[in-house]
C-alpha cells in the first residue's frame, strides 16, 4: 500500500505482533555487524551465540512489552537564540520478563554453585551484554536492533495467586567500539521495499 492523497499510509503504522530479546556474553566474537541485519535481508545472519534456545530471555508479559526511553540533562543554550547543544543521552529499553530461567537469573543474580545455589548480594550486576532485539510488525516489517547493554533496573513483580509474577527489567544501551561508538545499530526489514541495486 502507498500513501493516499493526504499523505497517509496505513501500512507504515507500527502494530507489534511479537518479538524477542536476546542477551549473550560480551565478546568481540558476538558482535553483530551492519551487514548481518541489513534491511534487505529477510532473515538476519547472527553469530551462533544468538541461537534462541540459549540466548533469548523467553516470554515477555503481554502488558510488559519493550518500552524505549531517553533521559538526559537539559540542553546547553547560547547567547544567540536558535542554537541548542544536546547533552549525552541515556537510552533505555524496559520490558517485563515472564520467565524465571537460567538466563534471566544469570543477568540478575549471577551463576549458581555446584549445588545449584545462588549466593546473592544484589539483583543487579555490573556485567555488559551483547544484545539483539527483534520486533515483528503487522504487514511483515521487522525492526532489528543490536548493541551493548547493561541491566540497570530489576523490579520483581508481586506474588499474586494464579498470576504471572515476572520481573520488570531495564537495560541501558552503552556506546561501544564494537558498534562504532554508537549505542546500537537498527534496521527495519520491509518485504514491500524494492531490493537495493548492487553497485557495478
Secondary structure, DSSP 8 states (H G I E B T S, - for coil): ----TTS--GGGS--EEEEEEEEEE--GGG---TGGG-TT-SS----GGG-HHHHB---B-TT---EEEEE----EE-SSTT-EE----EEEEEEEE----HHHHHHHH----TTS----S-S----EEEEEEEEEETTS-EEEEEEEEEEEEEEE----TTS---EEEEEEEE--GGGTTSSEEEEEE-TTS-------
